[in-house]
Amino acid sequence: HQLALPFSDPKRIDATIAFEVGSQLPFDLEEAVFDYQVASQVKDKGSELLVGVVRRQELATLMSLLNELGVDPRVITHPGITYQNLLLQEAESDESVAIVDLA
């Protein structure tokens, strides 16, 4: 989800994000896990956030499957956040970038 907030202060974002995410979900926020990353900020104009949300049960199922396979992930994240980070790094480079998603 993309979310726009009218401020850029990290403390205000942290204090507000759960309410904003919860208001957009078709289920209770207690059933979900979410994380966000700031996509862009303008000091006096606000923030654009990229928010990843997953139901706790879906995450538990994934973790159980990974455990059965002997995989212990250090990080589980939303692909959009990963792609954004990769593309932001590569935007500073003159080289071409290709992303292949095999999932």
C-alpha positions in Angstrom: 0.0 0.0 0.0 1.1 3.6 -0.6 0.3 6.0 2.2 0.7 9.7 2.3 1.0 11.6 5.5 1.1 15.4 5.9 4.3 15.4 8.0 7.8 14.1 7.8 8.8 13.8 11.5 9.8 10.1 12.1 8.3 10.2 15.6 4.9 11.4 14.3 5.0 8.8 11.5 5.7 6.0 14.1 2.9 7.3 16.3 0.4 7.5 13.4 1.2 4.7 11.1 -0.8 1.9 12.9 -4.0 4.0 12.9 -3.6 4.9 9.2 -2.9 1.3 8.1 -5.7 -0.1 10.3 -8.2 2.3 8.8 -7.4 0.9 5.3 -7.6 -2.8 6.0 -10.7 -5.0 5.5 -9.8 -6.9 8.7 -8.6 -6.1 12.2 -5.1 -4.8 12.5 -4.5 -7.2 15.4 -4.6 -10.0 12.7 -1.8 -8.4 10.7 1.9 -7.6 10.8 3.1 -4.5 8.9 6.2 -2.6 8.1 6.8 0.6 6.2 9.6 2.5 4.4 9.6 6.1 3.5 9.5 6.4 -0.2 9.9 10.2 -0.3 9.8 13.2 2.0 9.5 16.9 1.6 10.3 18.6 5.0 7.2 20.8 5.2 4.9 18.9 2.8 4.8 15.4 4.2 5.8 11.8 3.5 5.0 9.1 1.0 5.3 5.7 2.6 5.4 2.2 1.1 3.6 -0.2 3.5 3.7 -4.0 3.5 1.0 -5.9 5.3 0.5 -9.6 5.9 -2.0 -11.5 8.0 -0.3 -13.1 11.0 -1.7 -16.6 10.0 -0.2 -16.3 6.5 3.2 -15.4 7.9 3.0 -18.3 10.4 2.2 -20.7 7.6 5.2 -19.4 5.6 7.5 -19.6 8.6 6.3 -23.2 9.3 7.0 -24.2 5.7 10.5 -22.6 5.8 11.2 -24.3 9.1 10.3 -27.7 7.6 12.7 -27.0 4.7 15.5 -26.1 7.2 15.5 -22.4 6.2 15.9 -19.8 8.9 15.5 -16.4 7.2 17.2 -13.4 8.7 14.7 -11.0 7.0 11.2 -11.4 5.6 10.1 -8.4 3.7 7.7 -7.2 1.0 9.1 -7.5 -2.5 8.1 -3.9 -3.3 10.4 -2.6 -0.5 13.2 -4.7 -1.7 12.8 -3.5 -5.3 12.6 0.1 -4.2 15.9 -0.2 -2.2 17.6 -1.9 -5.1 16.4 0.7 -7.7 17.3 3.6 -5.5 20.8 2.3 -5.2 21.0 1.6 -8.9 19.6 5.1 -9.8 22.9 6.5 -8.7 24.7 4.3 -11.2 25.1 4.6 -15.0 24.7 0.9 -15.4 21.5 -0.9 -16.6 19.5 -2.9 -14.2 17.3 -6.0 -14.7 15.1 -7.6 -12.1 14.0 -11.2 -12.5 11.3 -12.3 -10.0 11.0 -16.1 -10.0 8.4 -16.3 -7.3 
